[in-house]
Amino acid sequence: MAFDYAKTAGQILEMVGGKANVEGLTHCITRLRFMLKDMGLPKDSEVEKIPGVLRVIKQGGQYQVVIGNEVTHVFAELQKLGDFSDGGRAENGGPKENLFSRLCAFVAGCMREYEKKSVN
C-alpha cells in the first residue's frame, strides 16, 4: 500500500496528543509502540481512520499503532517530526523507564500477541 509516510506520521503524532504526550517511541516489525504520558488522550477510532493505520492496540503500558510492513518508514518520519532521539525516546525531561522495565513491557506485548495467534 503506497501512502504519504510524512503525512501519516504527522496525523498519528497529532492524534496521540502531540510530542508533549509522547514519553517514548519504538517500533517492532509491524507496529509503532508509543509510551504516552496520558493514555486517555488518543481517540482510537480517529487514529484507525488515518491512511496506513490498520488498528490500534493498548497493551503492556504501550499505545501500539499497527502499520504493517511500512512501519519503518512511518517511524523515521515520526522521529523527524517529534525530534525524538535516544533510541526513540522524546527529549522532554520526563521520567524514563529503566532498560529492564522497557524490555519486560516489550516481551509481554509480544507474548500476548503470540498467545492470541496460538489460540485461534
N, C-alpha and C positions, 0 to 999 in steps of 0.2 A: 504494500500500500504506500503510495507516494503522497507525502504531505509536507507542509512547511514546518520544519523542525523548530525554527526560531519562534514562529507564531504559536505553535502548540506549547512550547516551553513557557512562553510569556503568559498564555492563558492559564496553564496549570499553576504557575507561581502565583498569579493573581488570585485564583480560586482557592488556594490553600491558605490564604491570609497574607501573602506577600513575604518578602525577605525577612521582615521583622518577626514573623511567626515560625520561621524555619531555624531550628537549632542544629540540624544536621541533615545531610543528604548523601545517600549512597545509591547504588543500583546493583541488581543481580542480572541474570540473563534476560529476563523479560519485564522486570519491574523497577520503577523508581521507588526508593524507600526513604520517606521523609520522617524525621524526628521533629515533631511540632511542639511548640510551647502550649498551644491551645488546640486540642483535637476537635473541639466543637465548632471551630471557625469554618472549615471546609463544608460545602454543600455537595454531598456525594453525587446527587443526581445531576448537578450542574457540571461537575468535573467529568462525569461519564459522557456528557454531550460534546466534549472537546474532541475535534477530529484527531484520530490516532489513539485515543484512550479506549481501552477495551472494557475495563471495570476498575472499581476501587475496592480495596480490602483493608480493614483495620485489624491488625493483629501484632502481638509481640511489642506493643507500645509504638508501633510504626503506622504511618499512613502510607499505604502502598498503592501506587498507580500503575496498573498493568498496561504496558505499551506493546509488548511483543518484541520481535527482532530488531526494531528500530530504536530500542531504549538507549543505546549508547549515544546516538545522535542527539536525542532529546536531552539526555543528561549533560552532554557537552554544552548545549545551548543554555541549559539552566545554570551551569557553572558560570558562564559569561554574564548572564542576566543578574544572578544573585551575588556575583563576585565571591563565590564560595572558594575556599582553599582548604588546606589541611585535610586531604582525603575526603573532601566534600562537606566538611563542617563549616558552618557560617561563622565568620569572624564578628560575633556580636557581643562578646563579653559574657555570654550566658554560661551556665554550668555545663560542663562536658562530662559525659559518662566515661568511665574508665574503659580500657580495651576489653577487659573480661566481660563487663556488662553488655557492651555492644556485641561481642562475639556470641554470648548466650542468647541475646534477643534475635540475632540473625539466624542461629542454628534452630531456635524454637520456631521461628517463622517458616523456615524451610521444612522442618519436620511436620508441622501442621498441614502444609500443602501436600506433602508426600502421603500422610495418613488419609487425607481426603481422596486422593487418587487411588490408593490401595483399596479403600472400602468400596469404591464404585466399580 
